[in-house]
Each structure stands twice: as C-alpha cells, then as structure tokens.
Amino acid sequence: MNQILLLTGIVIVICILSGRLIDKLGVPSLLAFILLGMCFGVDGIFKISFDDYQFSELICSVSLIFIMFYGGFGSNIKEAKPVIPQAILLSTIGVLLTAGITGLFIHLAFKRPLLESFLVASVIGSTDAASVFNILRSKSLNLKDNTASLLEIESGSNDPVSYMLTVILTSILTGHSVHVPSMLFFQVAFGIGCGVCIGKLTALLLNKAEFDIAQGKTILVFAAAILAYTIPDLIGGNGYLSVYLCGIILGNSYLPHKRDMVRFFDVLTGVAQMMIFFLLGLLVTPSQLPQVILPSFVIMAFLTLIGRPLSAAILLSGFKSSFEQIGLVSWAGLRGVASIVFAIYVVLRQVPLGYNLFNLVFCIVLLSISIQGTLLPWMSKKLRMIDEHADVRRTFNDYQEEENISFVKFHLLSQHPYVGKCLKEITLPPKLLVVVLIRGKEILVPNGDTCLKAGDLMVAAAEEFRDRKNMTLREITVDKKHKWNGKSLSHIPMPEGTLVVMVSRQKETMIPTGNTIVYEGDVLVLAKF
C-alpha cells in the first residue's frame, strides 16, 4: 500500500515538473506520461513488473467516467450550436463508417476473419476527448468555422458508439447469444434517458437545496457523475453516453459556484489523465511491441489518411464544409485512452485472437498521439485554419468574457478625497461601477446624486482579470530579523516585474501604497509578471 502511494506521488510530481519541458519540446503531454510509465515498467529503468489488466480496467474506466463527464460539462453548447449536427453525425454515423472502412481494410490486408477485423476497428473507432482538449487548450488553437467546437463535441460524444460496437462484437466472438437490435435500443434509450434525467434533477437540486458543508454543491455534482454512469450501466444502458449528456446539461445550466466545480474537475481530470497514461505505459511490455509495430503503423496510417478522411468527407460535404476544414477534422482524429480501455475490455473477456490486442491498440494510440498530436498545430497552420480573431477558450464553459466581474471595496476615512462629494462629481476609472454603499447598518443602492460620507464602505464592480498565465503569486512572511521589517515599500528594492499587491496584518487585509510600512508579522503577497 505504502509503495503504491509513494509511486503515485513520485509520478505526479515528475509529471508536473516536466510540464514546461514537454511544452517546449512541442509534444503532447499525454505522450510523455505514457513514456514515463514505460520507463518504470518491466523493460524500463526501474523494472516494475505489472500485468494486472483487471486493476488497470477498473482505474481507467473510473477515470474515463470523469473525463467524459468533464468533456460534456466543459463544452459550450451555445458556441457549438452551428456545428452540432455535423458533430453528432461524426460521432455516430462517422464512427460506424470509419470502423466499417477500417475493418474491411484489416480483413483484406492482414487476412484476418471479418468479425475480428471489425472488432479491432471498433476498438479504435472513437477519437480521444482528453487528447483533443489537451492540445486545443495548451497550443491555443483558435480555429476557423467553429472547428474547435466541432472537434470537442465529436471527440467527447463518440466513445459510446465505439463502446457499443465493441460490446456487441465481443459478445458474438465469445459465443454469447446477443440480440443486436434490442441491445442497441437499450444502450441508447437508457443512456440518453438516465443522462438527461440525472442532469436535470441535479441542476434542480443545486439551485433549490441548501448545504451545511462547504463545497457541498461540488460534491453533489461529483456524485451525479458517478450515478450517471452506474445506473444505466446496471440496467443495460450506455454509461458513457449517459455521463456525457449529464455533463452537457449541468455545464450549460445556471449553477451557483460553477467556478468551484470547474476547478475541482480540472484538477480531478488532470490527475486522472496522468495516472491513466502512466498506468498504460507501465502495463505494456516494450519488448513485445516490435512484433505489432508494423501492423499498428499500417492500420494507423490507413485510418488517418483514408478511413477517417473518407467518412468525414462523406458526412461533411453535405454541409458545404471547406476542403481545409475536412482535412483538419480528419487529421485531428487522435486515438487515445478510450481505445485502450476498450482493448483491455476485450482482453479480459478472453476473445480468441491470434495476437495481443492490447499491444496492437497501444501502439496505434502511441503513434496517433505522437504523430497526429504533435503535428496538429502545424497542420492547422498549413491548412490555413487558424483564426486570429477567435478564442478557443470560448468553446469551453469554464471561460467567460466580459460578463465576468469582481467586487472591490473601499473604506472611506475622513481624509479620503471622495468624502463630501457626490458620485457624479467623482472621476472613476472606466468600467468601474459603484453598486452598493454600506453606511452603518444601512445598505444603499447609489445613483449619481448620492453623496459620500466618512465611514462609508463603497463597493464597486469591475471586469475581472483572469488571464494569469504569465503572472505568479507568492507570499513572504516578515519576521523580526527580515531586512524589510520597519521599511516603507518605496524604500524596498524589488526585482523587475515584481509588485507587492496585498499586505495581510493580523486580521486586516490592505492594498498597499509606496508609503505603506512593513512590520513584523506582516504577510506580503507579491505578484511577478
């Protein structure tokens, strides 16, 4: 137990610390997590022997629940509305077409039985939401013609179809009797029904119920994601379809404290992705990969250059999509964690195959992420699909623009220059609005004729600054021997680009000026740009 926890902690620390280096190299971070797992594995540096497919399926399946949920939760349907029909076609008929075309190719090229070929194609039939979201965000790919929204909705919603095909073909190949039409009906009907009902009910509870514990609403959403998968799965429905729809409904509903939920699931899915890809790298035996590397490359190349482009062209040409958009959509069909989870599902059901399906699919995913993922930004520029005026963050629900405001307060002491003046006589910065005045126990909604008095607490609203990518905050606690103790801020030399933005003194928090004197016990918050 302690060894597992120690390994988990070490892996997460390495993944976090290597993030900047990975970004500079221009490779997808998820690929690096796989390679790290291989380094720890049986053929790697640390020689850890791990071949527990059952445990791997459990961890990966649970992680995939939250990745699917957050994929739906983060998708902005308002932004995606113009391309929803295309996305739905690609995530349903598109998966069937791609699996059919690729399965036929595997059958003809490798002389494998037809059903077995279709099973392999079904396992790799869906694109990977985690990889697509990761690259779009990390590389800030602002794409033309709502292509980012199209890719997000498609990659987030096509796993259920791939999963259904995998389950059906696995049942047939293992000799289990299966009535395909009824299975399809129950998978879709229960999946949609449970996802919509749980999503709507959770949204209602979040807006009506009061919770005694902090972050109770976030915990409720966490529980809803689990229920949205398990309930339909227990009654024969598609849990992944359900949890994705539940995420879409909640993400596009008004929810109090939604930003807290976004932060929670951002961290949760980030850790889940690290652990999934590390675990898969640990599970694979690299010395066994050479025997499947050639067929993996051939299948991946056909899928990328013929199978997906053909299905995308058939479905998108009816919407008058440009050649460039179809080309980029085709290239962005990255395979990922869902395909490997479905491969583990097949391995555990002991489908009689003449090769290790996990190794084959692992190689396909590795090649897809490393080649397609790495070249996706380059391909976007080559096809002239970059829109300088778009913002990919708008397609996610955790991004908001001008409507995102913060409230700031001003204590008006007797010597304050505003005291004795009416609001219309004060020159305030642009986009700053005084919304409330608190005068003793009285709360006033001010207008231009409202006059300010000493002792008033003035509350103003301003547009919030959220683009903090290039800003870091750190705290300094001043003790008796600190060189800043007793000095005013104007006499303290600061490194270039550094500013003291807040001083916490006992129970008081203040915004400092150059005349603010630093005392023992003060906690200074420094911003570095």
Secondary structure, 3 states (H helix, E strand, C coil): CHHHHHHHHHHHHHHHHCHHHHHHHCCCHHHHHHHHHHHHCCCCCCCCCCCCHHHHHHHHHHHHHHHHHHHHHHECHHHHHHHHHHHHHHHCHHHHHHHHHHHHHHHHHHCCCHHHHHHHHHHCCCCCHHHHHHHHHHCCCCECCCHHHHHHHHHHHCHHHHHHHHHHHHHHHCCCCCCHHHHHHHHHHHHHHHHHHHHHHHHHHHHHCCCCCCCHHHHHHHHHHHHHHHHHHHCCCCHHHHHHHHHHHHHCCCCCCHHHHHHHHHHHHHHHHHHHHHHHHHHCCHHHCHHHHHHHHHHHHHHHHHHHHHHHHHHHHHHCCCHHHHHHHHHCCCCCHHHHHHHHHHHHCCCCCCCCHHHHHHHHHHHHHHHHHHHHHHHHHHCCCECCCCCHHHHECCCCCCCCEEEEEEECCCCCCCCCCEHHHCCCCCCEEEEEEEECCEEECCCCCCECCCCCEEEEEEECCCCCCCCEEEEEECCCCCCCCCCEHHHCCCCCCEEEEEEEECCEEECCCCCCECCCCCEEEEEEC
